[in-house]
């Protein structure tokens, strides 16, 4: 009489392999899901990390005096908020005043077609403007544009509220990054498959990248403000110093720039019939000021991080295309993190075991 067949257990090595595969799949799924959950907050997290890194030395000095990490972090975050919000309010006030004043002056000139007397000596330009008015129906297009702007006011209010909430989240996150920085760093070291020395070098490299990135943003903004103020002074426009400062601050703000100032001024002078001034503003603003951002920023950041300019340029450009405004920070950080991890992998492959890179992460052939 035969014995009933018993289930044959899988060999121990095979079970271990299946378990490892299952753990790897679950880990990959959880990491992907975590990235998907955190992606909407990437911009806020990136700017909070950047602000925390640059303000951390101030936090350390303040904490030594107060002996309270929460109080020191709160004071530093309040100072950061004031340093960002006060100049923003000043720039917004200047732009609103200038916009209202410019509209009061421009509307009568538009209704009276003030530019027509100035076209007598420029027949080709007069024909071009006449063609535009005849084919593009400028008045009806202007009316449609005004109606669209009026219809978009609720969405603009929603966008403004969303921006305010995002910056509140930035300051909220910055507070905890400052107060609990060492705890979060130890957590990151445990999650990364690196030795403590490798993790410290990588974190230091990322911090240097953030410093270099923000330094480049501020330096380029100041330079663009100087160029804009110089143009206003050269053309004899009022307030070159004030408007140079406004353009410098606008150049630092993501999605904005000096064009917020010089494009309306160029349009105003074209309505007045002062074509030479308008053309000078457009050429100087779009070529000299505009290109200085794309050329000077990668050079400054690359030189401070010892990367080649073209490498920084493409990581910066790709970061902005992929992540938006926060790509200015995320792009160079990705470059630095990838470079550091590749160096760790190459050093381990050379040494045959886990170890620290032979070449410091602060120097790079890229």
HUBELCOR-V96078 format. One record per helix or strand of 3 or more residues. SS is the DSSP state (a for helix, b for strand). FROM is the first residue (numbers start at 0). TO is the last residue. If there is no record, write none. Layout:
BEGIN
SS:FROM:TO + SS:FROM:TO
END
This chain:
BEGIN
a:11:38 + a:41:65 + a:68:110 + a:115:118 + a:122:135 + a:137:150 + a:152:178 + a:180:190 + a:195:233 + a:239:251 + a:258:271 + a:274:304 + a:308:350
END
